[in-house]
Amino acid sequence: SDAYLQYVTEVMLLSSRIRDEEVRGLADKLREQTSGVGNSPDREAAEQQMLAVSYTHEAIINRIGLLIREMDEWA
């Protein structure tokens, strides 16, 4: 769908601007996982993929939070 294409494009654009390799890798992983949800063969597989998406999303948020706290310490 157009909305999904826009989402993927935004994630690619934003992740390319981030210097931290870990966040960039997690963003790539998140894109792959969300694509897997739509391509799942059945509901159970889609739900498992969504669970993986939620763990990756949490890892991104935690990493970004750590980076922001480190920036605050430099200021």
DSSP file (Angstrom, degrees, kcal/mol; ACC not computed):
  #  RESIDUE AA STRUCTURE BP1 BP2  ACC     N-H-->O    O-->H-N    N-H-->O    O-->H-N    TCO  KAPPA ALPHA  PHI   PSI    X-CA   Y-CA   Z-CA
    1    1 A S     >        0   0    0      0, 0.0     4,-2.1     0, 0.0     5,-0.2   0.000 360.0 360.0 360.0 164.0    0.0    0.0    0.0
    2    2 A D  H  >  +     0   0    0      1,-0.2     4,-2.3     2,-0.2     5,-0.2   0.872 360.0  54.9 -63.9 -38.0    1.0    3.6   -0.3
    3    3 A A  H  > S+     0   0    0      2,-0.2     4,-2.3     1,-0.2    -1,-0.2   0.908 108.5  48.1 -64.3 -41.5    1.1    4.1    3.4
    4    4 A Y  H  > S+     0   0    0      2,-0.2     4,-2.8     1,-0.2     5,-0.2   0.918 110.5  51.3 -65.9 -42.6    3.5    1.2    3.9
    5    5 A L  H  X S+     0   0    0     -4,-2.1     4,-2.3     1,-0.2    -2,-0.2   0.907 110.4  49.3 -59.8 -42.0    5.8    2.5    1.1
    6    6 A Q  H  X S+     0   0    0     -4,-2.3     4,-2.4     2,-0.2    -1,-0.2   0.912 110.9  50.4 -63.2 -42.7    5.8    5.9    2.8
    7    7 A Y  H  X S+     0   0    0     -4,-2.3     4,-2.5     2,-0.2    -2,-0.2   0.942 111.4  47.2 -60.0 -49.4    6.7    4.3    6.1
    8    8 A V  H  X S+     0   0    0     -4,-2.8     4,-2.4     1,-0.2    -1,-0.2   0.904 112.3  50.4 -61.6 -42.1    9.5    2.3    4.6
    9    9 A T  H  X S+     0   0    0     -4,-2.3     4,-2.5    -5,-0.2    -1,-0.2   0.913 111.1  48.5 -63.1 -43.3   10.9    5.4    2.8
   10   10 A E  H  X S+     0   0    0     -4,-2.4     4,-2.9     2,-0.2     5,-0.3   0.914 111.3  49.5 -63.7 -43.6   10.8    7.5    6.0
   11   11 A V  H  X S+     0   0    0     -4,-2.5     4,-2.8     1,-0.2     5,-0.2   0.918 112.4  48.2 -62.5 -43.0   12.5    4.8    8.1
   12   12 A M  H  X S+     0   0    0     -4,-2.4     4,-1.7    -5,-0.2    -2,-0.2   0.923 113.6  47.3 -62.8 -44.1   15.2    4.4    5.4
   13   13 A L  H  X S+     0   0    0     -4,-2.5     4,-0.7     2,-0.2    -2,-0.2   0.944 116.3  42.6 -63.3 -49.2   15.7    8.2    5.3
   14   14 A L  H >X S+     0   0    0     -4,-2.9     3,-0.9     1,-0.2     4,-0.5   0.904 113.5  51.1 -67.3 -41.1   15.9    8.7    9.0
   15   15 A S  H >< S+     0   0    0     -4,-2.8     3,-0.8    -5,-0.3    -1,-0.2   0.822 103.9  58.9 -68.4 -28.2   18.1    5.7    9.7
   16   16 A S  H 3< S+     0   0    0     -4,-1.7    -1,-0.3     1,-0.2    -2,-0.2   0.727 103.1  54.3 -70.6 -19.3   20.6    6.8    7.0
   17   17 A R  H << S+     0   0    0     -3,-0.9     2,-0.4    -4,-0.7    -1,-0.2   0.600  87.9  95.2 -87.5 -12.7   21.0   10.1    9.0
   18   18 A I    <<  -     0   0    0     -3,-0.8     6,-0.1    -4,-0.5    -3,-0.0  -0.658  58.9-159.2 -86.0 131.6   21.9    8.3   12.3
   19   19 A R        +     0   0    0     -2,-0.4     2,-0.5     4,-0.0    -1,-0.1   0.768  65.7  96.5 -78.5 -26.8   25.6    7.9   13.0
   20   20 A D     >  -     0   0    0      1,-0.2     4,-2.1     2,-0.0     5,-0.2  -0.519  62.1-156.2 -73.6 118.7   25.2    5.0   15.4
   21   21 A E  H  > S+     0   0    0     -2,-0.5     4,-2.5     1,-0.2     5,-0.2   0.839  90.6  57.3 -64.1 -34.5   25.7    1.7   13.6
   22   22 A E  H  > S+     0   0    0      2,-0.2     4,-2.4     1,-0.2    -1,-0.2   0.928 108.3  45.4 -64.3 -44.5   23.6   -0.2   16.2
   23   23 A V  H  > S+     0   0    0      2,-0.2     4,-2.5     1,-0.2    -1,-0.2   0.912 112.7  51.6 -65.4 -41.4   20.5    1.9   15.7
   24   24 A R  H  X S+     0   0    0     -4,-2.1     4,-2.0     1,-0.2    -2,-0.2   0.912 111.2  47.6 -61.6 -41.7   21.0    1.7   11.9
   25   25 A G  H  X S+     0   0    0     -4,-2.5     4,-2.3     2,-0.2    -1,-0.2   0.901 111.8  49.5 -65.0 -41.4   21.2   -2.0   12.1
   26   26 A L  H  X S+     0   0    0     -4,-2.4     4,-2.6     2,-0.2    -2,-0.2   0.877 108.9  53.0 -65.9 -37.0   18.1   -2.2   14.3
   27   27 A A  H  X S+     0   0    0     -4,-2.5     4,-2.2     2,-0.2    -2,-0.2   0.908 109.6  48.6 -64.6 -41.1   16.2    0.0   11.9
   28   28 A D  H  X S+     0   0    0     -4,-2.0     4,-2.2     2,-0.2    -2,-0.2   0.921 111.9  49.4 -62.0 -43.7   17.1   -2.3    9.0
   29   29 A K  H  X S+     0   0    0     -4,-2.3     4,-2.6     1,-0.2    -2,-0.2   0.906 109.2  52.4 -62.1 -42.1   16.0   -5.3   11.1
   30   30 A L  H  X S+     0   0    0     -4,-2.6     4,-2.6     1,-0.2     5,-0.2   0.907 108.2  50.8 -61.6 -42.8   12.7   -3.6   12.0
   31   31 A R  H  X S+     0   0    0     -4,-2.2     4,-1.8     1,-0.2    -1,-0.2   0.918 111.9  47.3 -60.7 -44.0   12.0   -2.9    8.3
   32   32 A E  H  X S+     0   0    0     -4,-2.2     4,-1.8     1,-0.2    -2,-0.2   0.913 112.8  49.0 -63.9 -42.7   12.6   -6.5    7.4
   33   33 A Q  H  X S+     0   0    0     -4,-2.6     4,-1.3     2,-0.2    -2,-0.2   0.907 109.5  50.3 -66.8 -41.7   10.4   -7.8   10.3
   34   34 A T  H  X S+     0   0    0     -4,-2.6     4,-1.3     1,-0.2    -1,-0.2   0.877 109.5  52.2 -66.0 -34.8    7.5   -5.5    9.4
   35   35 A S  H  X S+     0   0    0     -4,-1.8     4,-1.2    -5,-0.2    -1,-0.2   0.890 105.3  56.6 -63.7 -38.4    7.7   -6.7    5.9
   36   36 A G  H  < S+     0   0    0     -4,-1.8     4,-0.3     1,-0.2    -1,-0.2   0.793  98.4  61.0 -63.8 -29.3    7.6  -10.2    7.2
   37   37 A V  H >< S+     0   0    0     -4,-1.3     3,-1.2     1,-0.2    -1,-0.2   0.951 107.0  44.3 -62.6 -48.1    4.3   -9.5    9.0
   38   38 A G  H 3< S+     0   0    0     -4,-1.3    -1,-0.2     1,-0.3    -2,-0.2   0.755 116.0  47.9 -68.3 -24.2    2.6   -8.7    5.7
   39   39 A N  T 3< S+     0   0    0     -4,-1.2    -1,-0.3    -5,-0.1    -2,-0.2   0.297  81.6 128.8 -99.6   9.0    4.1  -11.7    4.0
   40   40 A S    <   -     0   0    0     -3,-1.2    -3,-0.1    -4,-0.3     6,-0.0  -0.360  59.9-135.6 -66.8 143.3    3.3  -14.2    6.8
   41   41 A P  S    S+     0   0    0      0, 0.0     2,-0.3     0, 0.0    -1,-0.1   0.740  80.2   2.6 -73.4 -21.8    1.5  -17.4    5.6
   42   42 A D  S  > S-     0   0    0      1,-0.1     4,-2.1     0, 0.0     5,-0.2  -0.944  81.3 -92.0-155.5 174.9   -1.0  -17.4    8.4
   43   43 A R  H  > S+     0   0    0     -2,-0.3     4,-2.6     1,-0.2     5,-0.2   0.891 119.4  53.3 -61.8 -42.4   -2.2  -15.5   11.5
   44   44 A E  H  > S+     0   0    0      1,-0.2     4,-2.1     2,-0.2    -1,-0.2   0.919 110.2  47.0 -62.2 -43.8    0.0  -17.3   13.9
   45   45 A A  H  > S+     0   0    0      1,-0.2     4,-2.2     2,-0.2    -1,-0.2   0.893 111.7  51.7 -64.6 -39.3    3.2  -16.6   11.9
   46   46 A A  H  X S+     0   0    0     -4,-2.1     4,-2.3     2,-0.2    -2,-0.2   0.901 109.2  50.1 -63.7 -41.0    2.1  -12.9   11.6
   47   47 A E  H  X S+     0   0    0     -4,-2.6     4,-1.8     2,-0.2    -2,-0.2   0.887 110.1  50.1 -66.0 -38.4    1.7  -12.7   15.4
   48   48 A Q  H  X S+     0   0    0     -4,-2.1     4,-1.8     2,-0.2    -1,-0.2   0.901 111.1  49.4 -63.8 -40.8    5.1  -14.2   16.0
   49   49 A Q  H  X S+     0   0    0     -4,-2.2     4,-2.3     1,-0.2    -2,-0.2   0.884 108.5  53.2 -66.4 -38.1    6.6  -11.7   13.6
   50   50 A M  H  X S+     0   0    0     -4,-2.3     4,-2.3     2,-0.2    -1,-0.2   0.863 105.8  54.0 -65.1 -35.0    4.8   -8.9   15.4
   51   51 A L  H  X S+     0   0    0     -4,-1.8     4,-1.8     2,-0.2    -1,-0.2   0.919 108.7  48.4 -63.6 -42.8    6.3  -10.0   18.6
   52   52 A A  H  X S+     0   0    0     -4,-1.8     4,-2.2     1,-0.2    -2,-0.2   0.896 109.3  54.0 -62.4 -40.4    9.7   -9.9   17.1
   53   53 A V  H  X S+     0   0    0     -4,-2.3     4,-2.7     1,-0.2    -2,-0.2   0.913 106.5  51.7 -59.4 -43.3    8.9   -6.4   15.8
   54   54 A S  H  X S+     0   0    0     -4,-2.3     4,-2.2     1,-0.2    -1,-0.2   0.884 109.4  49.4 -65.4 -37.4    8.0   -5.2   19.3
   55   55 A Y  H  X S+     0   0    0     -4,-1.8     4,-2.1     2,-0.2    -1,-0.2   0.907 113.0  46.6 -66.2 -41.2   11.3   -6.5   20.7
   56   56 A T  H  X S+     0   0    0     -4,-2.2     4,-2.2     2,-0.2    -2,-0.2   0.905 111.2  51.9 -67.1 -40.7   13.3   -4.7   18.0
   57   57 A H  H  X S+     0   0    0     -4,-2.7     4,-2.4     1,-0.2    -2,-0.2   0.922 109.8  49.4 -60.5 -44.3   11.3   -1.5   18.5
   58   58 A E  H  X S+     0   0    0     -4,-2.2     4,-2.6     1,-0.2    -1,-0.2   0.897 109.1  52.5 -61.9 -40.7   12.0   -1.7   22.2
   59   59 A A  H  X S+     0   0    0     -4,-2.1     4,-2.3     2,-0.2    -1,-0.2   0.889 109.3  49.6 -63.4 -39.3   15.7   -2.2   21.5
   60   60 A I  H  X S+     0   0    0     -4,-2.2     4,-2.7     2,-0.2     5,-0.2   0.946 111.6  47.9 -63.5 -48.1   15.7    0.9   19.2
   61   61 A I  H  X S+     0   0    0     -4,-2.4     4,-2.4     1,-0.2    -2,-0.2   0.914 113.0  48.5 -60.4 -43.9   14.0    3.1   21.8
   62   62 A N  H  X S+     0   0    0     -4,-2.6     4,-2.2     2,-0.2    -1,-0.2   0.914 112.5  47.8 -63.7 -42.7   16.4    1.9   24.5
   63   63 A R  H  X S+     0   0    0     -4,-2.3     4,-2.4     2,-0.2    -2,-0.2   0.923 112.6  48.0 -65.5 -44.4   19.5    2.5   22.4
   64   64 A I  H  X S+     0   0    0     -4,-2.7     4,-2.5     1,-0.2    -1,-0.2   0.905 110.1  53.1 -63.6 -40.5   18.3    6.0   21.4
   65   65 A G  H  X S+     0   0    0     -4,-2.4     4,-2.4    -5,-0.2    -1,-0.2   0.915 109.1  49.4 -59.5 -43.1   17.5    6.8   25.0
   66   66 A L  H  X S+     0   0    0     -4,-2.2     4,-2.3     1,-0.2    -2,-0.2   0.923 110.8  49.6 -61.3 -45.0   21.1    5.8   26.0
   67   67 A L  H  X S+     0   0    0     -4,-2.4     4,-2.0     1,-0.2    -2,-0.2   0.890 110.9  49.7 -63.2 -39.3   22.6    7.9   23.2
   68   68 A I  H  X S+     0   0    0     -4,-2.5     4,-2.2     2,-0.2    -1,-0.2   0.911 109.6  51.0 -66.6 -41.7   20.5   10.9   24.3
   69   69 A R  H  X S+     0   0    0     -4,-2.4     4,-1.6     1,-0.2    -2,-0.2   0.902 109.6  51.1 -62.7 -39.0   21.5   10.5   27.9
   70   70 A E  H  X S+     0   0    0     -4,-2.3     4,-1.2     1,-0.2    -1,-0.2   0.892 108.2  51.7 -64.2 -38.7   25.2   10.4   26.8
   71   71 A M  H  X S+     0   0    0     -4,-2.0     4,-1.1     1,-0.2     3,-0.3   0.896 106.7  54.1 -63.5 -39.2   24.7   13.6   24.8
   72   72 A D  H  < S+     0   0    0     -4,-2.2     3,-0.3     1,-0.2    -1,-0.2   0.854 104.8  54.6 -62.5 -34.9   23.2   15.3   27.9
   73   73 A E  H  < S+     0   0    0     -4,-1.6    -1,-0.2     1,-0.2    -2,-0.2   0.813 105.6  52.6 -69.4 -29.5   26.4   14.3   29.9
   74   74 A W  H  <        0   0    0     -4,-1.2    -1,-0.2    -3,-0.3    -2,-0.2   0.743 360.0 360.0 -76.4 -22.5   28.6   16.0   27.3
   75   75 A A     <        0   0    0     -4,-1.1    -1,-0.2    -3,-0.3    -2,-0.2   0.486 360.0 360.0 -77.9 360.0   26.6   19.2   27.5
